[in-house]
Amino acid sequence: MPLRPNDLARDLARGLKPVYLISGDELLLVEEACDAIIAAARAQGFTERDLIQVETGYRWSELTEASRAMSLFSQRRLLDVRVPAKRFDKDAGDVLIEYCRAPPTDTLLLLRTERLESKQRGAAWFKAIDRAGAVMVIWPIELNQLQGWLSQRCRAADLALTADALEYLATRVEGNLLAAVQEIEKLKLLGLAQPVTLEMLMRAITDAAHFDAFDLMDAALTAQPSRVRHVIWVLRAEGVAPLLVLGVLAAQLRRLLSGDSRGLPQGRERAMRAARARFSLVELETLLKDCCAIDQQSKGALGGDVWQSLERATLRLAGIESLDQLNRIAISTRG
């Protein structure tokens, strides 16, 4: 069974496993998990560390050769292998299965990669690593989890924030965990009186919010129109290509029409099911036709502002028919 991130420290304290696979798109969390494993290995005498970058032309037999080679500097060593998810091909699978049958006692293998697809997580080589060692799949921190995650980070840094300051911090660093850690570190260095209030935080923090097209889709699928508007304004200000956003929107609409949610994170899969319940097939097909019109608009064949058209389309997916309706919701929420 895959190891949960929160259980890693406890698992390492019980003893090292011969092979680890850490997978996820949250680079900060993947790096921190790998750093914890490396630190534990160093404490157990794995003082030599070989970095292997799997690139085009890499032969997986080289991993076997590296694990069998005599160490020049220590009796125990760690092979730190960086693998793009698409490089887990048949050769990789065969080598990893064979490796896991009898892992070398003086070598610890650490594989790190991006998010693996569900088909890869069901592959024989993945299961072999799980049996012989440990696998950890790190999912993105969802919006409803972010404040709790930030609160834990603040406590670890001996920081206390008021509830409204914590909420504000979450909105400013959403989608950028590295920026969140940097802001917490900055607050710690500033030595502010505690608890840190919203006013104190606003003077100290920079706007580090960073979004991508999938954040926009998550907001639309979960019927958060105000957040849709905020994310799309940030994407436009950051110079994101509107065709990239359009491509993701069209792909999600096709998924909704087909009912296919395989390989999606659990939170996004739930959002897809909820969105399918809100719309008829005719409504979804109409939105997909609108995407074709936006594509023509982006190419100059139709007039109008592409970003405004994208905003209207994603707001409709979030359940809003007009900007006036969104304004009324925003006003009633503030009131």
N, C-alpha and C positions, 0 to 999 in steps of 0.2 A: 504494500500500500504506500502511495506517495507520502513523503514527509511534509508536514505543514511548516511554513516558515516560523511560526511561533514556537514550534517544538524543537527547532534546530539546536539551540544551546543545550537543552536538556539531553538530547540525543548524543551530542558530541561529548558531554560529560560522562556518558556511560561507556564511551570508547569509540575509536575511529573505525569506519568501514573501509574496505579496500577500494571502493569506487563510488563516486558521487556524480550525479547529473543534475545541474541546476538550469532550469528553463524559464524564460519569461521576458516580456517586453519592457518591464520596469527596470531600466538599467541600474538605477541606484540600489534597488532591493536585491537584484542578482549579484551585483558587486559586493554588497555587504554580506550576503550569505557565503559567497566564495571566500571573502576575507576571513570570516569566522572559521571556516574549514581549514584555511591555510594556517591561521594562528594556532588552532588546535593541533594540526599536524606538526608544526614547528616545535611546539611544546613536547611532542612525543618523539622528537628526534629526526623528523623529516626535514633536515636542514638544507638539503639541495633541492632546488626547484627549477624544472625545465619548462619553458614556455613554448608551446606548439600552436601555430596559427594555421588552421586548415583552409587552404586557398585552392584555386584552380590548379590542377596538376598534382595535388597532394596524393600520395599513395598511402592507403590505410595500413599497408604492411609495415610502414615506417613506425607506426605506433607499437606494433609488436616488437620490432627491432629495438626501439628505444626502451621498452620495458625490460628487455633481456640484457641490455648493455650494462657493463659494470660501471658503477659510480666512481668518479675520480676523487671526490671530496668527502663523501659520507657513505655510510652503510644504508641509509634510508633516504628516499627522495620522492618528490611529488611531481607528477606530470600534469601541468596546467594547460588544458587543451581548449582553445577557443574555436567553436564550430558554428558556422552559419547553418541555420535549420535545414536549408535545402541540400547541404552536403552530407546528410545522413542517408546515403544511397545504399545499394545492395552490398557493395564492398565494405562500407562502414558497418553495416549490420552483421555481416559474417565475421569480421574481425572482433567486434565488441562481444558477440555471443561466445566466440572462442576464448576471448580474454576473461570473461566472467566465469567460465567453467573452472579455471584455476588461477585466480589473480596472484601475482607475485607478492610474497610476504614483505619484501623490502621496498615496495612501490605503492604509492597512493595515486589513483587516477581521478582527476577532477575535470569533468566536461561541463562547459558552460555554453549556452546557446540562447537564441530568441525563443519566442513562444512556439511550441511544437503543435502541429495540427492533431486533431483527434485520431486520425489514421496512424500517425507516427506514434502517438501515445499507446496505441494498441498493438504496435509491432513487436515481433519476438525479441529484438535487441533491447527495446525499452523494458520489457518484462524481465529480461535476463539481468539488466542493471539493477532493477528493483529487487530481484531475489538476492543477488550477490552483494549489493551495497544499498544505496539510497537514491531515490529520485525526488526532486522538489520542483513542482510547477507553481510559479509565482504569477498570480493574476493581478491586473491593475487595481489600485485602490479606488473603489467606487465613491461617488460623491457623498453618499450617506455614511460612508466609513471614514471619510477624510478627517473630520473633526476629532474623532476618537484616536486616529493615528497620530495627528498633530499633538493631541493632549499627552499621549504616551511619550512622544519625542521631547516635549517640553519638560515633563517630569524627569526624564533621563538627564536633561541638561540643567536640572535644578531651577526651572523656570515655572512661574505660575501666571496664567493669563485669566482675565475675567471672561465670562461666557461670551459677551459681545465682541471682545478682542479676538477670541479664538475663532468665532464665526467669520469675522472680517479677514483674519489671516487665511482661513480656508478659501475664501472667495478670491483672494489675491494671488494665491500660489496654485490654484487648482490646475491639474494637468502637468505640473512641473515639480516633482518631489525633490529634485536636486535643489531647486530654488527654495523650497520649503525648509530644507535642512540648513541652507546657507542663511536664511533669514533668522532661524532659531539661534544659530551660532552667533549671528550679529547681535541679536538681543542679549545673549549671554555676555558678550564682550562689552556691551554698552553699560552693563551693571545698573539697569534701571530699577527703581523701587518696585517691589512686588506686593500684590499682583499687578502685572502690567495691564493698564486700562486701554480702552479703545483709543482714546485721545493720544496717549503715549505711543501706542503702536503705529498710529497713522503718521506720526511725525518721524518714525524710525524706518518704516518699511518702504520698499519700492514695489511697484506693480510688476510682479513676476508671472502673472497668469500666462499660460501658454496652452493653446488648444490645437487640435487637428480636426479633420473632417469627421472622424469617428466620434469625437466628443460632441459635435453638432448633431450627429445622428442619434446618439444616446439621449440627448436632451429632447429631441423631437419624438423619439419612440416612447419616452417616459412622460410625454405630455407636459413639458416644462417650457411654455412659450417665452417667458421672460428670459430664461437662460438661453434659449435658442437665439434670441435677439442679441444678447450680450456676446455669445460665442461668435456669431457671424460678423458682428462689428469688429471683434478682435482679429478674426481671420482676414478680414478685408484690410484692416490697418497694418497687419504684418506682411501684406503683399502675397498671401497665398493665392495660387492660380485658381480662378473660379471653376475651370474645367475639372480640376482635381476634386473639388467639393461636389460638383455635378456628378462625376463618375461614381463617387461613394453613395450619393443619394439614389442614383438610378439602380445601383447594385442592391441596396437595401430594399428598394421597392420591389425588385424582381424576387428577392428572397421572401418578402411578405406575400407576393402573389403565388409563389410556388409552395409556401409553407416550409421551406428548407431552413432550419436553424442549426444544422450540424456544425460542430467545431467551434461554436461561439462560446465566449465566456458565459457563465451561468447568469450573471446579471443582464447581459444583453439578450440572452435567449428568453428570459422572462419578459423583457421589454417587448421583444418581437411578438410573443404570444398575446400580450395585452393590446398591442397595436392592431394585430389581426382581428381582435374582437371588436375594435372600435370602427373599423372600416369595412365597407363592402368591396367585393372584387371590382365593381364598376368604378368606385371612387379611387381605388388604387391604380387602376388602368388609366384613369383620367390624369392622375398625378404623374404617371410615367410618360404620358403624351406631353404633359407640360415640360418634362425634362428634354424631350426632343425639341420643343420650341425654344427652350433656354439654350440648347446647343447651337441652334441656328442663330440665336441672338448673339452668342459669343463670337460667331464667325462673321458677324456683320450683315447677315441675310435678313434679320429682323431688327427693328429699332428698340430702344429702351435700355435700361440699366440692368446688366446681368446680375449684379449682386442683389438688387432689389427684387428681381424675379426669384432668385435663390431663397431670399428671405421669406417671400410669400409662400413658396412651395414648402419649405421646411416648417413654417408656422402652420400651414394647413395640415401637415403630418402631425404636428403637435396639438391639433384640434382647434386652431384659430382660423376663422374665415377672413378676418380683416384686421388691419393695424388699429382701427378704432376699437375693436373688441379687446385687443391686447392692452391698449391704453386704459380702458375702463377697468380691466383686471388689475393693472399696476396701481391705479388710483385707489381702488377699493381695498387692496392689500395694505397700502400705506395708511389708509384711513382707519 
